[in-house]
Amino acid sequence: MRIRRVLGVVGAAVALVVLAIGVSGPAQAAKPCIQDVSGTWNGEVDTQNNTGDGDVVLQITQRHRRFHLVATPSNGQIVEGDGTIAASGHSHFNGQGATIKKINAGGIVNGECETTDALFTFDVVYVDGTSDTGTVTLEHVFDGGGT
């Protein structure tokens, strides 16, 4: 009987220690922050057919993991779209414009909570039925206009 009582007390003590470590110990990882992609991004577009090569400026507004962007490339073919960003930094968006029927893009955004740069690949279909693929390399612009 005494052995059962000792085992019960030891078991309860172990449970309390495990509970205390589980609540406050290093085993609990800090909750990752949502990457902030809002603001201005400057970039360079490189397309397979050279139809959209040049500079681009993105204006992004964000709500949690979802964002809306307006892209103004040097060729004037403004694109608007909506996208999401995962905790890993992987992101994608879909959009359209006056001469662009649809654009689908996906890539990776670098930086922890405060993002620094990104690389995306995209497929675009124009309203005339032609299509193209390419990449866009972006840098996040911070206060004062610099990266």
QUIGI-V24556 format. One line per field, one symbol per residue. ss: DSSP state (2 for helix, 1 for strand, 0 for the rest). phi: phi as a letter, one per 30 degrees, with the letter a starting at -180 (. if undefined). burial: + if it has 9 or more other C-alpha atoms within 8 Angstrom, else -. A space follows every 10 residues. Layout:
ss = ???
phi = ???
burial = ???
//
This chain:
ss = 0222222222 2222222222 2222000000 0000010011 1111111000 0001111111 1110011111 1110000011 1111100001 1111111001 1111111111 0001001111 1111110000 1111111111 1022200
phi = .ddddddddd dddddddddd dddbdddddd dddddccdjc bcabcbcdci dbdkdbbccb cbbhccbbbb ccdddiddbc ababbdedjd baabaaaecc dabbbaabcc jddcdcaabb cbbbbdddjd bababbcbbd cceiicc
burial = ---------- ---------+ ++-------- ----+-++++ +++++++--- -+++++++++ ++--++++++ +++---++++ +++++-+-++ +++++++--+ ++++++++++ +---++++++ ++++++---- -+++++++++ ++-----
//
